[in-house]
Amino acid sequence: MDITFIGGGNMASAIMGGLISRNFDPARLRAVEIVPALREQLAQRFGIATYANIAELPAVGDMVVLAVKPQQMHVAVQALVPQLERQVVLSIAAGIRIADLTRWLGGYDRIVRCMPNTPALIGAGITAAYASPAVTPEQRDATDTILRAMGKVVWVEGEARLDAVTAVSGSGPAYVFYFIEALRDAATELGLARETANTLAMETFLGAVKLAAQDSEDVAKLRERVTSKGGTTEAALKSMAKDSVREAIIRAVIAANARGRELGQELGKD
């Protein structure tokens, strides 16, 4: 499979690096990147062919990965229209809907839209994807393989579900960093050195997530196991319950979901 990346930023680099680490031939990858320094960096880092614009491409290959910023997408894809035949167009741009991409591509609808998250940069991401009906089962399988270069992949039944995905896992790393930051700051208020506080907060999250991932029990049960009656954990959780922390988190994710829908409408305007 020959793959062309339109845009060579962090997520595009994450996919390229993941593929190459899995013995994908760099000669079958190419990237269009308008920034000269980024083009040079991609060529040196991955040994791939790079181009300043779409018109320079000898061919777009079997898959086109749209990795430009959402605000630049409308202009960026117009030059692709004459070159598309039966390729999969994979969009990793947040908020851009398939219907809008199809319109900008002159009616071309073999499109997969996905939502990765930033841990993809170290191969530990989770990506949710949706394929339009025009995408064949073989093309969907090939796309799944490509996306697994960034980590795990789930497929959703409807494109609208990607707004929820964005709110949960797309924005989710920021929620985790926010809680780590708060836990670290609490530790420093209790007199621990900042470096020690940071290590404790970070390793607590890492260990807890590993335990939850490996244990077959629901996370609620795992929480109950740690919460001894009358103990320190119970005191902390009672304080969180009093402050409606759980409800605040749910409200926050619902707000992110609503903003995702709004952005889709805004970004889809011609």
C-alpha positions as CSV (number, residue, x, y, z in Angstrom):
1,M,0.0,0.0,0.0
2,D,1.3,3.5,-0.9
3,I,0.3,6.2,1.5
4,T,0.3,10.0,1.0
5,F,0.1,12.3,3.9
6,I,-1.2,15.8,3.4
7,G,0.4,17.6,6.3
8,G,3.4,16.4,8.3
9,G,2.7,17.4,11.9
10,N,2.8,15.4,15.1
11,M,0.0,13.0,14.4
12,A,1.2,12.3,10.8
13,S,4.6,11.7,12.2
14,A,3.2,9.4,14.9
15,I,1.6,7.2,12.2
16,M,4.7,7.3,10.0
17,G,7.0,6.4,12.8
18,G,4.6,3.6,14.0
19,L,4.4,2.1,10.6
20,I,8.1,2.1,10.0
21,S,8.8,0.6,13.4
22,R,6.5,-2.3,12.2
23,N,8.7,-2.8,9.1
24,F,6.5,-0.7,6.7
25,D,8.7,0.3,3.7
26,P,9.4,4.1,3.9
27,A,9.6,4.1,0.1
28,R,5.8,3.6,0.1
29,L,5.2,6.7,2.2
30,R,5.2,10.3,1.0
31,A,4.3,13.6,2.5
32,V,3.1,17.0,1.3
33,E,4.2,19.7,3.8
34,I,4.3,23.4,2.9
35,V,6.8,24.3,5.7
36,P,10.3,23.7,4.4
37,A,11.8,22.9,7.8
38,L,9.1,20.3,8.5
39,R,9.7,18.8,5.1
40,E,13.4,18.4,5.7
41,Q,12.7,17.0,9.2
42,L,10.4,14.3,7.8
43,A,12.8,13.4,5.1
44,Q,15.7,13.0,7.5
45,R,13.8,11.3,10.2
46,F,11.9,8.8,8.2
47,G,13.7,8.6,4.8
48,I,10.5,9.4,2.9
49,A,9.8,11.5,-0.2
50,T,8.4,14.9,0.6
51,Y,6.8,17.6,-1.6
52,A,5.9,21.2,-1.1
53,N,2.4,20.9,-2.7
54,I,0.0,18.3,-4.0
55,A,0.7,19.3,-7.6
56,E,4.3,17.9,-7.3
57,L,3.0,14.4,-6.4
58,P,3.7,11.7,-9.0
59,A,0.6,9.9,-7.6
60,V,-1.4,9.9,-4.4
61,G,-1.2,6.1,-3.9
62,D,-3.8,3.8,-2.3
63,M,-4.5,6.0,0.8
64,V,-4.5,9.7,1.5
65,V,-4.1,10.8,5.1
66,L,-5.5,14.3,5.7
67,A,-3.4,15.6,8.6
68,V,-3.6,19.4,8.2
69,K,-5.3,21.7,10.7
70,P,-9.1,21.7,10.5
71,Q,-9.1,25.4,9.6
72,Q,-6.9,24.7,6.6
73,M,-8.7,21.6,5.3
74,H,-11.1,23.2,2.8
75,V,-8.3,24.8,0.8
76,A,-5.8,21.9,1.3
77,V,-8.0,19.2,-0.3
78,Q,-9.1,21.1,-3.4
79,A,-6.0,20.1,-5.3
80,L,-6.7,16.4,-4.5
81,V,-9.9,16.2,-6.5
82,P,-8.5,15.3,-9.9
83,Q,-6.3,12.6,-8.4
84,L,-8.9,10.6,-6.5
85,E,-10.3,7.4,-8.0
86,R,-10.7,4.5,-5.6
87,Q,-8.3,5.5,-2.7
88,V,-9.3,5.7,0.9
89,V,-9.2,9.3,2.3
90,L,-8.4,9.1,6.0
91,S,-9.1,12.3,7.9
92,I,-7.5,12.7,11.3
93,A,-8.6,16.4,11.6
94,A,-10.9,17.0,14.6
95,G,-14.3,18.3,13.8
96,I,-14.4,18.0,10.0
97,R,-17.4,15.9,9.0
98,I,-17.5,13.4,6.2
99,A,-20.4,15.3,4.4
100,D,-18.3,18.5,4.3
101,L,-15.2,16.6,3.1
102,T,-17.2,14.9,0.4
103,R,-18.6,18.3,-0.8
104,W,-15.1,19.8,-0.8
105,L,-13.8,16.8,-2.7
106,G,-16.3,17.2,-5.4
107,G,-18.6,14.3,-4.2
108,Y,-15.8,11.8,-3.5
109,D,-17.0,9.7,-0.5
110,R,-14.5,6.9,0.2
111,I,-13.7,8.5,3.5
112,V,-12.8,7.3,6.9
113,R,-12.9,9.8,9.7
114,C,-11.0,9.2,13.0
115,M,-10.2,10.7,16.3
116,P,-6.8,9.9,17.8
117,N,-5.4,11.3,21.0
118,T,-2.0,12.7,22.0
119,P,-0.6,9.4,23.6
120,A,-0.5,8.3,19.9
121,L,2.8,10.2,19.8
122,I,4.4,7.4,21.9
123,G,2.4,4.6,20.3
124,A,0.0,4.5,23.3
125,G,-3.0,6.2,21.8
126,I,-6.6,5.2,21.4
127,T,-8.2,6.0,18.1
128,A,-11.9,5.8,17.3
129,A,-12.9,5.7,13.6
130,Y,-16.0,5.7,11.4
131,A,-16.0,4.6,7.7
132,S,-18.5,5.9,5.2
133,P,-20.6,3.3,3.4
134,A,-18.5,3.7,0.3
135,V,-15.4,2.3,2.0
136,T,-15.0,-1.4,1.2
137,P,-14.4,-4.0,4.0
138,E,-10.8,-4.5,2.7
139,Q,-10.2,-0.8,2.8
140,R,-11.5,-0.6,6.3
141,D,-9.2,-3.4,7.4
142,A,-6.3,-1.7,5.8
143,T,-7.2,1.6,7.5
144,D,-7.4,-0.3,10.8
145,T,-3.9,-1.6,10.3
146,I,-2.6,1.9,9.6
147,L,-4.3,3.4,12.7
148,R,-2.9,0.7,14.9
149,A,0.5,2.2,14.3
150,M,-0.6,4.8,17.0
151,G,-2.1,2.3,19.5
152,K,-5.5,0.7,20.0
153,V,-8.4,1.3,17.6
154,V,-12.2,1.2,18.1
155,W,-14.8,1.6,15.4
156,V,-18.1,3.4,16.1
157,E,-21.4,2.7,14.5
158,G,-22.3,6.3,13.5
159,E,-20.2,9.4,12.7
160,A,-22.1,11.4,15.3
161,R,-20.5,9.2,18.0
162,L,-17.1,10.8,17.2
163,D,-18.2,14.0,19.1
164,A,-18.5,11.9,22.2
165,V,-15.2,10.2,21.5
166,T,-13.6,13.6,21.2
167,A,-15.1,14.6,24.5
168,V,-13.9,11.5,26.3
169,S,-10.6,10.2,24.8
170,G,-9.6,13.1,22.5
171,S,-9.8,15.7,25.3
172,G,-9.2,13.0,28.0
173,P,-5.5,13.3,28.3
174,A,-5.9,16.9,29.4
175,Y,-8.3,15.8,32.2
176,V,-5.7,13.3,33.4
177,F,-3.0,15.9,33.3
178,Y,-5.3,18.2,35.3
179,F,-5.8,15.6,38.0
180,I,-2.1,14.8,38.2
181,E,-1.4,18.5,38.5
182,A,-3.9,18.8,41.4
183,L,-2.6,15.7,43.1
184,R,1.0,17.0,42.8
185,D,0.0,20.4,44.2
186,A,-1.8,18.9,47.1
187,A,1.4,16.9,47.9
188,T,3.5,20.0,47.9
189,E,1.0,21.8,50.2
190,L,1.5,18.9,52.6
191,G,5.2,19.6,52.7
192,L,6.6,17.2,50.1
193,A,9.3,18.4,47.7
194,R,8.0,19.2,44.3
195,E,10.0,16.5,42.5
196,T,8.9,13.9,45.0
197,A,5.3,15.1,44.7
198,N,5.4,14.9,40.9
199,T,6.9,11.4,41.0
200,L,4.2,10.2,43.5
201,A,1.4,11.7,41.5
202,M,2.7,10.3,38.1
203,E,3.5,6.8,39.3
204,T,0.2,6.5,41.2
205,F,-1.7,7.2,37.9
206,L,0.6,4.8,35.9
207,G,0.2,2.0,38.4
208,A,-3.5,2.4,38.9
209,V,-4.2,2.4,35.2
210,K,-2.1,-0.7,34.7
211,L,-3.9,-2.4,37.5
212,A,-7.3,-1.5,36.1
213,A,-6.3,-2.6,32.6
214,Q,-5.1,-6.0,33.8
215,D,-7.8,-6.7,36.4
216,S,-11.1,-8.2,35.1
217,E,-13.2,-6.4,37.8
218,D,-14.9,-3.1,37.1
219,V,-13.1,0.0,38.2
220,A,-15.8,0.7,40.7
221,K,-14.9,-2.5,42.5
222,L,-11.3,-1.7,42.4
223,R,-12.1,1.7,44.0
224,E,-14.1,-0.1,46.7
225,R,-11.1,-2.4,47.5
226,V,-8.9,0.5,48.2
227,T,-11.5,2.3,50.4
228,S,-11.3,1.0,54.0
229,K,-14.2,2.0,56.2
230,G,-13.1,4.9,58.4
231,G,-9.8,5.2,56.6
232,T,-8.0,7.9,54.7
233,T,-9.3,7.0,51.3
234,E,-12.8,7.1,52.5
235,A,-12.2,10.6,53.9
236,A,-10.9,11.8,50.6
237,L,-13.7,10.3,48.6
238,K,-16.4,11.7,51.0
239,S,-14.8,15.1,50.4
240,M,-15.0,14.7,46.7
241,A,-18.6,13.5,46.9
242,K,-19.5,16.6,49.0
243,D,-17.9,18.8,46.3
244,S,-19.8,16.8,43.5
245,V,-16.5,16.0,41.7
246,R,-18.0,13.1,39.8
247,E,-20.9,15.2,38.6
248,A,-18.5,18.0,37.6
249,I,-16.5,15.6,35.5
250,I,-19.6,14.3,33.8
251,R,-20.8,17.9,33.1
252,A,-17.4,18.8,31.7
253,V,-17.4,15.9,29.2
254,I,-20.9,16.8,28.2
255,A,-19.8,20.4,27.6
256,A,-16.9,19.1,25.4
257,N,-19.3,17.0,23.4
258,A,-21.6,20.0,22.8
259,R,-18.6,22.1,21.7
260,G,-17.5,19.3,19.4
261,R,-20.9,19.5,17.6
262,E,-20.6,23.3,17.4
263,L,-17.1,23.1,15.9
264,G,-18.3,20.6,13.3
265,Q,-20.9,23.1,12.1
266,E,-18.4,26.0,12.2
267,L,-15.6,24.2,10.4
268,G,-17.9,22.8,7.7
269,K,-18.9,26.2,6.4
270,D,-17.7,27.0,2.9
